[in-house]
């Protein structure tokens, strides 16, 4: 998978759009403009994770396409 989201407190990892939606069902996802329709069982590259987390006010860090959500 391309991008991974890790929840710092639980260690839970999400590698697909579906997994991220299940982990954070109220999160409004911002689509990466390079992609057409979002395929839920595909990788997170379809989502602009920077904008998604910034708009939601979620504190995050990124290291080599691994996004860590510090407060979750």
Residue, then its C-alpha position, 0 to 999 in steps of 0.5 A: x500500500x502507498x500511504x498508511x494511517x497509524x493511530x498513535x494511542x492504539x497502534x491501529x493501522x489503516x491502509x485502505x479508504x474503507x479501513x479509514x472510514x470504519x476507524x473514523x466514520x465522521x471524518x470528511x475525506x478530501x479526495x486527491x484531485x489526481x483521482x476520479x471516483x474513490x474506490x473504498x477497497x483501494x489505497x489511501x493515495x486517493x485521499x488528500x490526507x494532509x487536507x483531510x486531517x487539517x480540516x478536521x483539526x486532527x494533529x498528525x505527523x508524516x514520515x515517508x507516507x506514514x501518517x501518525x495521528x498523535x491524539x488518537 
